[in-house]
């Protein structure tokens, strides 16, 4: 091959490389732009949710501050209910840990022959 053929091949390869680089930059630039727009929308929604949460917390704190304190009888009833719930949860967890009582002693499932 002569020199002009080599130069033509090198020029074509460089042109194809530049075209490939440009098309990839355009394609992925669009994808990155779309992702940036989606991220911005999510960030704005998260900011709005955070502001709404702050307002709700402020309202709840205000309502809690305006609420009169519990009487001694109400506190005792609340404490007794909490203790009863804790005892119930403890009993349920111990019963669950023991497993079902209907399990056969040999550990195998009861089966019947099929006809």
N, C-alpha and C positions, 0 to 999 in steps of 0.2 A: 504494500500500500504506500501511496505517496503522502507527502506532507499535507496537502489540502484535504485529503480524506480524514487524516487524523485530526486536523483542526476542525473540520466539520463535525466529527463525532464528539470531540471535546466540547465544542460550542453547543451542540444539541443536548449533551448531558448536563451542562451548566444551565441551559434554559429550562430543561425539565426539572432540575433540582430547585431552581428559583420558583417555577410554577407550583411545584409540590409544596414548597415552604409557604408561599402566599396562600394557597388553598387551605392548608392546615391552619394557618394563622387566622384566616377568615372563619373557618368552620368552628374551631375551638374558641375563638373570640366570641362568636355568637352564643355558644354553649355557656361560656363563663358569664356573659352578660345576662343570660336568662337565669342562671343560678344566683347571680348577685341581686336581681330583682326579686326572686323568690325569698332570698335571705332577708332582704329589706322588709318585705311584707310580713314575714314571720317575726322579725324584730319589732316591728310596729305593733303587731297583735300582742306580742308578749309584754310590751310596754303598757298597752291599754289594759291588759289583764292585771298587771302589777298595780297600776293606778286604781283599778276597781277594787282589788284586794285591799289596798291601803285604806280606801274609803270605808269598806265594809268592816275592817278591823277597828277603825276609828269610831264608827257607829256602835259596834259591839262594846268597845271599851267605855264609851259614853253611857250606854244603857246599863252596863255593869256598875259603873260608878253611881248612877242614879238609883240603883236597886237597894232596898233596905237590907241590912245584915240579917242573917238567919237567927232565929231564936235558939235557945239551948235545946228545946225539944226537937226542933227541925234538924239541928246538927246531929243529935243523937240518932234520930230516925235515918238520916242519910248515912251515918257511919255504920249502923246496924245493917242496912240494906247492902252496903258495899262489902261488909264482912260475909254476909250470907251469899252474895254472888261469888266471892272468892272461894268460900267453902264448896259451893256447887261446882265451880270450875275445877277445883282440885279433885273432887270426887269423880267428875266426868273423865278427867285425864287419867286417874288411876284405873277406872273401869275400862277405858280404851286400851290402856297399856296391858291389862290382863288378857285381853282378847275375848272372842266370843266363847260363851260357856257351852255351846252346843257342839263343839268340836269333839270328835271321837278320841278316846284315849290313845289309840294306836297311831293316830296322826294321818291316816289315809281317809280319803273321802268314801262315804258309803256308796256303793254301786250296785246295780241290779243287772243280771244277765239279760242280754237282748235276744229275743226270739225271732 
